[in-house]
């Protein structure tokens, strides 16, 4: 459960930066003056929720990774230190 929450929060915070990065990489000519300008134009044209476009696929992709990583971390901690807990 904690891994799923961590994945959700991570996506919630990182997705706007990923959307802006993708728009800057795919722009034709000089549409944006930088990250702040891209964010400002995106919000003005499409609304604030446009910064979370693609949230669901990113969440579905990241959740198994985080669950497996946390599980392996816990297991390896027990194997190498004999102690539980992160």
C-alpha positions, -999 to 999 in steps of 0.1 A, spaced: 0 0 0 28 25 9 45 18 -24 13 26 -43 9 58 -24 46 67 -30 41 61 -67 9 82 -68 26 111 -50 57 108 -71 37 110 -103 15 138 -90 46 160 -83 67 150 -114 41 148 -141 39 186 -148 76 187 -153 74 157 -177 46 173 -197 66 206 -200 98 187 -210 79 168 -237 63 199 -251 97 216 -252 113 186 -270 85 184 -295 81 221 -303 84 234 -338 105 266 -341 105 289 -311 71 283 -296 83 287 -260 109 308 -243 117 282 -217 101 260 -191 82 288 -173 69 302 -206 58 267 -217 40 262 -184 23 296 -186 12 291 -222 -1 256 -215 -21 267 -185 -35 297 -204 -46 277 -234 -56 244 -219 -61 249 -182 -41 238 -151 -51 201 -155 -32 200 -188 0 196 -168 -12 162 -156 -19 149 -191 -7 113 -192 -9 108 -155 -27 75 -156 -3 57 -180 27 70 -160 11 58 -127 3 24 -141 39 21 -154 56 33 -122 35 15 -96 48 -20 -102 84 -7 -103 80 10 -69 63 -21 -54 90 -44 -66 118 -20 -55 104 -16 -20 99 -53 -17 134 -61 -28 148 -35 -5 131 -50 24 141 -85 15 177 -76 9 178 -57 42 168 -88 60 193 -110 41 223 -88 46 216 -72 80 192 -96 96 170 -67 105 136 -57 92 124 -22 84 137 4 60 
